Amino acid sequence: MRAHKAKAPMKFAHWVPNVSGGLVVSKVPQRTDWSLDYNVTLAKIAEQVGFEYALTQTRFMGSYGAEYQHDSMMFSAALLANTDRLNVITAILPGLFHPGVVAKQGATADQIFNGRWAIHVVSGWFREEYDALGVSWPDHDERYARSREFIEILRGAWTEDNFAYEGKYWQIDGYSIKPKPLTLPDRPTPIFFQGGNSIAAQKMAAAVSDYYFMNGNTADALREQIDNIRKLCGVTGRKVRFGVNAFVIARETEDEAWDEMRRIVGAADMEAIHKFRADIREAGQSTKENKGMWVDSTESDLVQYNDGFRTGLIGTSEQIAERIHGLSKLGIDMLLCGFLHFHDEIRYFGERVIPLVRDLETSDTIRERRPA
């Protein structure tokens, strides 16, 4: 019998709606709220039904239909204090934070909450926030270079005493954090997540990140990024895992699901979407390769954060489970989910979709163990 190393089960994460407006830029009614009470209940449901991670959003000023915003670090700590197993990923913008300060905050969070804190380093697309605060706004590829320095400093401060670093954006000399974050099996430091989709983002991932989040896209477009990063990792000697954004509409019938999708898009807040389209010229469209986030997004795609409709998780529980299993075979390790009515739909997804995904994974494992 040939030995096979089975692929790890798909991990499930959910967006934290800690900004107003939910996860769609639409005037369609939503039973989703940005308050702490709502999100604590959501986090408890999520960990109950099989979600392992939650990602808080970082926003300092209103944009993209999100008029009000809670701070990601403070909100993450509140969610961690009210859950037992859920890992919470805090989104952080380099440039607006000093890495030495975030290293200390992260070490404290990781100690207090028993290794359940992680960080998502966001290189940024919303220039108005930086201009309003008088913080420099480098060009696209330089923002990823700054993010790389940010992660190198955090990792160094978390693993070394008297840490020193001489970078373009930050200089550190003799910095010692005590206590450091917990050292856990297969996790020497808190996990580093990043987003992107551009060539600069892929190079950064291969150099320093643990997880690379992609916008929703076709299987071919996702495969292209995965293959490229794996080639780059062949040079850096690192392993990167992959996540993809998805907006899930699971209903009893496929027609019901697509009717909901059409209602959401039909009620789109076009003023907010047009403003966002102007803002994201600072993202993938500003690269010399013209590759990256939102480069080919349609107006319908932009109704959902990070092209979540394009992942195609719209239909019955069985259809969605099959598509998730296909993403796993493609090389996706984590699914980052958004929903219209978070409380109701995350429970439905956990109770109706995740068990079907696990059944498909078990069937694969049994087939792989059969004699050749």
Secondary structure, 3 states (H helix, E strand, C coil): CCCCCCCCCCEEEEEECCECCCCECECCCCCCCCCHHHHHHHHHHHHHCCCCEEEECCCCCCECCECCECCHHHHHHHHHHCCCCCEEEEEECECCECHHHHHHHHHHHHHHCCCCEEEEECCCCCHHHHHHHCCCCCCHHHHHHHHHHHHHHHHHHHHCCCEEEECCCCEEEEECCCCCCCCECCECCCCEEECCCCHHHHHHHHHHCCEEEECCCCHHHHHHHHHHHHHHHHHHCCCCEEEEEEECEECCCHHHHHHHHHHHHHCECHHHHHHHHHHHHHCHHHCCCCCCCCCCCCCCHHHEHHHHHHHCCEECHHHHHHHHHHHHHHCCCEEEEECCCHHHHHHHHHHHHHHHHHHHHHHHHHHHHCCC
